[in-house]
């Protein structure tokens, strides 16, 4: 059985589970991790799955499967089998709070405290310290010793633990937990999703204790565009970290890959990132952003789409055939149904509004127009509504 703990302490059966349509969520502050999966609500989901019914909250996976996309549910079945008779937790995903060193443009305060001042300015028109303090407190469970003590009670059955964030490599408590696992002879598969900004040297001794590690580096561009989208990062340092991780993971027989979130900010510039993955000999994948709605590439007009398709066509021979196919997935995605909501504001104005808020509450300033003037010119010139 799988368990997902979100950055702001919400517990759900899976990170894809839609608690808005099937509220079985709990709060880690109120319900210990050792018993949360034994509640009547969670037992109901088990019974539905055992009888071949589809829980309402699992609709995202079933929708993916209908489109021919391998769902998270299918990945779990291939890893753990399709039996749901056991109630012991075998797979655990810990989104280790919202402590993060970046304010990525495609993120929000749900996953990064670096966003709190910006969003406070958006919601209240000022820096609401009480609201910020309350939001920060919801991710304080990662420093709560009671949580980790409870986690020890279910760790003997764990086959896989996924650490995300925030930024998991900033959370000292999780390294202490990994030390406890190793000392007690437990060596589950470790999966990480990280922004790659923490140097390998700071975490290598802990990683050395485990035999099966998969790490996904969330990287959305190279150079100055990377610094813009992953606001607060430094490409020169990040590039070196990527190369250090690549060398280490290959030497240990672990798996390392780069995953990029495709948005209106980077969709025309992903070729260089695919090329970097080719040069390093690691996997490269795309994750298509749907929310916030205006940032989804389905909102680009035909003018913007034609520019993107033309840029992709130039990559033939520059990147591997395998990654070229992945780039053409962007073209395929343009043909999918747009279920996101349009508003009355063009994409470029959304971008500008966010930049203004960021620049008001931070000492440094950001500007897509300066980082990628050619793409910015496309965005401000293109007709707005795509139908």
C-alpha positions as CSV (number, residue, x, y, z in Angstrom):
1,X,0.0,0.0,0.0
2,X,1.2,3.5,-0.8
3,X,1.1,6.7,1.3
4,X,1.7,10.3,0.3
5,X,2.5,13.1,2.7
6,X,2.3,16.6,1.1
7,X,4.5,19.5,1.9
8,X,1.8,21.2,4.0
9,X,1.1,18.0,6.1
10,X,-1.9,16.6,4.1
11,X,-1.9,12.8,3.8
12,X,-3.4,11.1,0.8
13,X,-3.3,7.6,-0.8
14,X,-1.2,8.9,-3.7
15,X,0.3,12.2,-5.0
16,X,-2.2,12.0,-8.0
17,X,-5.2,11.3,-5.8
18,X,-7.9,14.0,-6.2
19,X,-9.1,14.8,-2.7
20,X,-11.5,17.4,-4.0
21,X,-13.7,14.7,-5.4
22,X,-13.0,12.0,-2.8
23,X,-11.9,13.5,0.5
24,X,-10.1,10.7,2.3
25,X,-7.2,13.0,3.3
26,X,-5.8,13.3,6.8
27,X,-3.4,15.6,8.5
28,X,-0.1,14.3,9.8
29,X,-0.3,16.7,12.8
30,X,-3.6,14.9,13.9
31,X,-3.1,11.3,12.7
32,X,0.1,9.4,13.2
33,X,1.6,8.0,10.0
34,X,1.6,4.5,11.6
35,X,-2.3,4.4,11.6
36,X,-3.4,6.8,9.0
37,X,-3.9,4.1,6.4
38,X,-6.2,2.1,8.7
39,X,-9.0,4.6,8.7
40,X,-12.5,3.6,7.4
41,X,-12.2,6.0,4.5
42,X,-9.0,4.4,3.3
43,X,-10.5,0.9,3.8
44,X,-13.3,2.0,1.5
45,X,-10.8,2.7,-1.3
46,X,-9.2,-0.7,-0.8
47,X,-12.6,-2.4,-1.0
48,X,-13.4,-0.5,-4.2
49,X,-10.1,-1.5,-5.8
50,X,-10.5,-5.1,-4.7
51,X,-14.0,-5.3,-6.3
52,X,-12.8,-3.8,-9.6
53,X,-14.4,-0.4,-9.0
54,X,-12.7,2.9,-9.7
55,X,-12.4,5.2,-6.7
56,X,-13.5,8.8,-7.7
57,X,-10.2,10.2,-6.4
58,X,-8.2,8.0,-8.8
59,X,-9.7,9.5,-11.9
60,X,-6.4,11.1,-13.1
61,X,-4.8,7.7,-13.6
62,X,-7.7,6.2,-15.4
63,X,-7.9,9.2,-17.7
64,X,-4.2,8.8,-18.5
65,X,-4.8,5.2,-19.3
66,X,-7.7,6.0,-21.6
67,X,-5.3,8.3,-23.6
68,X,-2.7,5.5,-23.9
69,X,-0.4,7.1,-21.3
70,X,1.1,4.8,-18.7
71,X,-0.4,6.0,-15.4
72,X,1.1,6.2,-11.9
73,X,-1.3,3.4,-11.0
74,X,0.2,1.1,-13.7
75,X,3.7,2.0,-12.6
76,X,2.8,0.9,-9.1
77,X,1.2,-2.3,-10.3
78,X,4.4,-3.2,-12.3
79,X,6.5,-2.5,-9.2
80,X,4.3,-4.0,-6.4
81,X,1.7,-6.2,-8.2
82,X,-2.0,-5.6,-8.3
83,X,-3.0,-7.1,-4.9
84,X,-4.5,-4.7,-2.5
85,X,-5.2,-7.2,0.3
86,X,-2.4,-6.0,2.5
87,X,-2.8,-2.8,4.6
88,X,0.9,-2.5,5.4
89,X,2.7,0.5,3.8
90,X,5.2,-0.7,1.2
91,X,5.7,2.6,-0.7
92,X,5.9,6.0,0.8
93,X,6.2,9.5,-0.7
94,X,7.4,12.2,1.5
95,X,7.2,15.8,0.2
96,X,9.5,17.1,2.9
97,X,7.8,20.3,3.7
98,X,8.0,23.6,1.7
99,X,11.5,24.6,2.7
100,X,13.2,25.4,-0.6
101,X,16.1,27.6,-1.8
102,X,14.3,28.5,-5.1
103,X,11.2,30.4,-6.2
104,X,10.6,28.5,-9.5
105,X,8.3,30.4,-11.9
106,X,6.2,27.3,-12.4
107,X,5.8,26.6,-8.7
108,X,3.7,28.2,-5.8
109,X,3.7,28.6,-2.1
110,X,2.2,25.1,-1.8
111,X,5.6,23.7,-2.4
112,X,8.1,26.5,-1.7
113,X,8.2,29.0,1.1
114,X,10.2,31.3,-1.2
115,X,6.9,32.0,-2.8
116,X,5.1,33.3,0.3
117,X,5.9,37.0,0.0
118,X,4.9,37.1,-3.7
119,X,1.6,35.3,-3.0
120,X,0.9,37.5,0.0
121,X,1.3,40.5,-2.2
122,X,-1.1,38.9,-4.7
123,X,-3.8,38.0,-2.2
124,X,-3.5,40.8,0.3
125,X,-1.7,43.6,-1.4
126,X,1.0,43.6,1.3
127,X,3.3,41.3,3.2
128,X,0.9,39.6,5.6
129,X,3.3,38.2,8.2
130,X,0.5,36.3,10.1
131,X,-0.5,34.5,6.9
132,X,3.1,33.7,6.1
133,X,3.7,32.4,9.6
134,X,0.7,30.1,9.4
135,X,1.6,28.7,6.0
136,X,5.2,28.0,7.2
137,X,3.9,26.2,10.3
138,X,2.0,23.7,8.1
139,X,5.3,22.4,6.8
140,X,6.9,22.2,10.2
141,X,6.2,18.5,10.5
142,X,9.5,17.6,9.0
143,X,11.3,18.9,12.2
144,X,8.8,17.1,14.5
145,X,10.6,14.2,16.3
146,X,7.2,12.5,16.9
147,X,6.6,12.2,13.2
148,X,10.0,10.4,12.6
149,X,9.4,8.2,15.7
150,X,6.1,7.1,14.2
151,X,7.7,6.6,10.8
152,X,10.2,4.1,12.4
153,X,7.2,1.9,13.3
154,X,6.2,1.3,9.6
155,X,9.7,1.3,8.1
156,X,10.3,-2.4,8.3
157,X,7.9,-3.1,5.4
158,X,9.0,-0.3,3.2
159,X,10.3,-1.3,-0.3
160,X,10.4,2.2,-1.8
161,X,10.6,5.7,-0.4
162,X,10.3,8.8,-2.6
163,X,11.6,12.1,-1.3
164,X,10.5,15.4,-2.9
165,X,9.9,18.8,-1.5
166,X,10.3,21.7,-1.2
167,X,13.9,20.7,-1.7
168,X,14.6,17.4,0.1
169,X,18.3,17.8,0.2
170,X,17.9,20.8,2.6
171,X,16.1,18.7,5.2
172,X,18.6,17.4,7.8
173,X,16.0,15.2,9.5
174,X,15.6,13.0,6.5
175,X,19.3,12.3,6.4
176,X,19.1,11.2,10.1
177,X,16.3,8.9,9.1
178,X,18.3,7.4,6.3
179,X,21.1,6.8,8.8
180,X,18.6,5.1,11.1
181,X,17.4,2.9,8.2
182,X,20.9,1.9,7.4
183,X,21.9,1.2,11.0
184,X,18.9,-1.1,11.4
185,X,19.6,-3.0,8.2
186,X,16.8,-1.5,6.1
187,X,17.7,-0.6,2.6
188,X,14.6,0.3,0.5
189,X,14.8,1.8,-2.9
190,X,15.3,5.5,-2.6
191,X,13.8,7.9,-5.2
192,X,14.6,11.6,-5.3
193,X,13.2,14.5,-7.1
194,X,15.5,17.4,-6.5
195,X,16.5,20.8,-8.1
196,X,20.1,19.7,-8.1
197,X,21.4,22.8,-6.3
198,X,22.9,21.0,-3.4
199,X,26.4,19.8,-4.2
200,X,27.1,16.0,-4.2
201,X,29.8,16.4,-1.6
202,X,27.3,17.4,1.0
203,X,25.2,14.3,0.7
204,X,27.4,11.6,-0.7
205,X,28.3,9.8,2.6
206,X,24.6,9.2,3.2
207,X,23.9,8.1,-0.4
208,X,26.9,5.6,-0.2
209,X,24.9,3.6,2.4
210,X,22.2,2.5,-0.1
211,X,22.4,0.2,-3.1
212,X,19.3,1.3,-5.2
213,X,18.8,5.0,-5.8
214,X,16.9,6.8,-8.5
215,X,17.3,10.5,-8.8
216,X,15.4,12.9,-11.0
217,X,16.9,16.4,-11.5
218,X,14.2,19.0,-12.2
219,X,15.8,21.2,-14.7
220,X,13.8,23.4,-17.1
221,X,16.5,25.1,-19.3
222,X,20.1,25.9,-19.5
223,X,22.0,29.1,-19.0
224,X,20.3,32.4,-18.1
225,X,16.8,31.0,-18.9
226,X,17.4,28.3,-16.2
227,X,18.3,31.0,-13.7
228,X,15.1,32.8,-14.6
229,X,12.7,29.9,-14.4
230,X,14.4,28.3,-11.4
231,X,14.6,31.6,-9.7
232,X,17.5,31.7,-7.2
233,X,19.6,29.2,-9.0
234,X,23.0,29.8,-10.6
235,X,23.5,27.9,-13.9
236,X,27.3,27.7,-13.6
237,X,27.0,26.0,-10.2
238,X,24.0,23.8,-11.3
239,X,25.8,22.6,-14.4
240,X,28.8,21.4,-12.4
241,X,26.4,19.7,-9.9
242,X,24.7,17.9,-12.7
243,X,28.0,16.6,-14.0
244,X,29.1,15.5,-10.5
245,X,25.9,13.7,-9.9
246,X,26.1,12.0,-13.3
247,X,29.6,10.7,-12.7
248,X,28.7,9.5,-9.2
249,X,25.5,7.8,-10.2
250,X,27.1,6.0,-13.1
251,X,30.0,4.8,-10.9
252,X,27.5,3.4,-8.4
253,X,25.1,1.8,-10.9
254,X,22.3,4.1,-9.8
255,X,19.8,5.8,-12.2
256,X,19.9,9.5,-12.9
257,X,17.7,11.5,-15.2
258,X,16.6,15.0,-16.1
259,X,13.0,15.9,-16.1
260,X,11.7,19.2,-17.5
261,X,8.4,20.9,-16.8
262,X,7.2,22.2,-20.2
263,X,5.5,25.6,-20.0
264,X,5.1,28.7,-22.0
265,X,8.4,29.9,-20.5
266,X,10.7,27.2,-21.9
267,X,8.8,25.3,-24.6
268,X,10.8,26.9,-27.5
269,X,14.2,26.3,-25.8
270,X,14.3,22.7,-24.6
271,X,16.7,21.5,-27.3
272,X,19.8,22.6,-25.5
273,X,18.7,20.7,-22.4
274,X,18.0,17.6,-24.4
275,X,21.5,18.0,-25.9
276,X,23.0,18.2,-22.5
277,X,21.3,14.9,-21.5
278,X,22.7,13.3,-24.7
279,X,26.2,14.5,-23.9
280,X,26.1,13.2,-20.4
281,X,24.4,9.9,-21.4
282,X,21.4,10.2,-19.1
283,X,17.7,10.0,-19.6
284,X,15.6,13.1,-20.5
285,X,11.8,13.4,-20.0
286,X,9.1,16.0,-20.4
287,X,6.3,16.8,-17.9
288,X,3.6,19.0,-19.4
289,X,2.4,21.6,-17.0
290,X,-1.4,22.2,-16.9
291,X,-1.7,24.6,-14.0
292,X,-1.6,27.6,-13.6
293,X,-3.8,27.5,-16.7
294,X,-2.3,30.4,-18.5
295,X,1.2,28.8,-18.3
296,X,0.1,25.7,-20.2
297,X,1.4,25.6,-23.7
298,X,-2.1,24.8,-25.0
299,X,-2.8,28.5,-24.6
300,X,-0.3,29.5,-27.2
301,X,-1.9,30.8,-30.4
302,X,-1.2,29.3,-33.8
303,X,1.5,31.9,-34.3
304,X,3.4,30.9,-31.2
305,X,2.9,27.2,-31.9
306,X,4.3,27.5,-35.4
307,X,7.4,29.2,-33.9
308,X,7.9,26.3,-31.5
309,X,7.4,23.6,-34.1
310,X,10.0,25.4,-36.3
311,X,12.5,25.5,-33.5
312,X,12.0,21.8,-32.8
313,X,12.5,21.0,-36.5
314,X,16.0,22.6,-36.3
315,X,17.0,20.0,-33.6
316,X,17.2,17.1,-36.1
317,X,20.8,15.9,-36.0
318,X,21.6,18.1,-33.0
319,X,20.0,15.8,-30.5
320,X,19.6,12.0,-30.4
321,X,16.8,10.3,-32.2
322,X,15.3,9.2,-28.9
323,X,15.2,12.7,-27.6
324,X,14.0,14.0,-30.9
325,X,10.9,11.8,-30.5
326,X,10.3,13.3,-27.1
327,X,10.6,16.8,-28.5
328,X,7.9,15.9,-31.1
329,X,5.7,14.9,-28.1
330,X,5.3,18.7,-27.7
331,X,3.8,18.9,-31.2
332,X,1.5,16.0,-30.3
333,X,0.5,17.7,-27.1
334,X,-0.6,20.8,-29.1
335,X,-3.3,18.5,-30.5
336,X,-4.7,17.4,-27.2
337,X,-7.9,18.8,-25.8
338,X,-7.5,22.0,-23.8
339,X,-9.5,21.6,-20.6
340,X,-7.9,24.5,-18.9
341,X,-9.6,27.7,-18.3
342,X,-8.9,30.9,-20.3
343,X,-9.2,34.3,-18.7
344,X,-9.1,37.8,-20.3
345,X,-5.4,38.4,-19.9
346,X,-2.7,37.5,-22.4
347,X,0.2,35.2,-21.4
348,X,2.8,38.0,-21.5
349,X,0.8,40.1,-19.1
350,X,0.6,37.2,-16.6
351,X,4.3,36.8,-16.8
352,X,4.9,40.5,-16.3
353,X,2.6,40.7,-13.3
354,X,4.5,37.9,-11.6
355,X,7.8,39.5,-12.3
356,X,6.6,42.8,-10.8
357,X,5.5,41.1,-7.6
358,X,8.8,39.2,-7.4
359,X,10.9,42.3,-8.0
360,X,9.0,44.2,-5.3
361,X,9.8,41.7,-2.5
362,X,13.3,40.6,-3.6
363,X,16.6,42.4,-3.9
364,X,17.4,41.0,-7.3
365,X,15.1,41.4,-10.4
366,X,14.0,39.1,-13.1
367,X,12.8,39.7,-16.7
368,X,12.0,37.1,-19.4
369,X,12.3,40.0,-21.9
370,X,15.9,40.4,-21.1
371,X,16.7,36.7,-20.8
372,X,15.0,35.6,-24.0
373,X,14.0,38.7,-26.0
374,X,13.2,36.7,-29.2
375,X,10.7,34.5,-27.5
376,X,9.3,37.4,-25.5
377,X,8.7,39.2,-28.8
378,X,6.7,36.2,-30.0
379,X,4.6,36.2,-26.9
380,X,3.7,39.9,-27.0
381,X,3.0,39.9,-30.8
382,X,0.9,36.7,-31.0
383,X,-2.9,36.9,-31.0
384,X,-4.2,35.9,-27.6
385,X,-7.1,33.4,-27.8
386,X,-6.4,29.9,-29.2
387,X,-9.5,27.9,-30.2
